[in-house]
Amino acid sequence: MKLYHTPISPNSRRVWIALLEKNLDFELVEIHLDGDHLQPDFIAMNHFHRIPVLVDDDFTVVESLAILDYLETKYPEPAMLPKEPKDLAVVRMVELLTVNELIPGVNPLSSEKMGWGTPQAQEIAKAKEKVDTVLKFFEGLLDDRPFFASNSVTFAECVAGTIVPLLPWVGVSLDGYPKIQAWCDCLLARPSWQQTQFTEADLAAFASRRQKFLAQAEAS
């Protein structure tokens, strides 16, 4: 099994963490988003030239949430989706709200750090409001169990847990969310999170390569 990924990508990292949590054997293939994703061999795997891509024997899966479902169905132990209807709904809500609401809210906040320009103050304020709305909802979903709707890690952690712990880095404090802070602390202590955590140097290298690629694309 091979995972084609970019280390700092939350979409890639959520699959990477799931593979580690499921104790599966896999090979990592790094794809640089300054041209690797446009090479014919990669486009043959994913016509949309996006990461991650999972290749398992002769089957190729694109889109991270589809990959997670594939892994859960083919490799059901340890289980990472609850069976109880309400718990399953909580996990799905966390997954989809992270993808559809939280990440779009974070993007303007990370723009300056990534070297992609400085958003207007109004845009930053609107983004923080969007993020806070999601965090308030997440805080309400957490109960006396250590993870969302479970006593063990689920895909809610794989998806939200690759974004939420990074929020202070983009200027969003978690001080008003004690359950979320405790949840983040629990995740960051796990080997799968530590093994997949990128550094400031990784981020700077990615931003530099990506900026050069985009500049060349605009000039051509």
Protein Blocks (a to p, Z undefined) as FASTA:
>chain_A
ZZdddfklmklmmmmmmmmmnopacddddddfehmmmgfklmmmmmnlpacdddehjacc
ehjklmmmmmmmmmmcccfbdfblklmmmmmmmmmmmmmmmmmmmmmmmmmmnonapadf
klmmmmmmmmmmmmmmmmmmpcfbfbehiabdcfklmmmmmmmmmmmmnopafklmmklm
mmmmmmmmpmklmmmpccfklmmmmmmmmmmmmmmmmmZZ
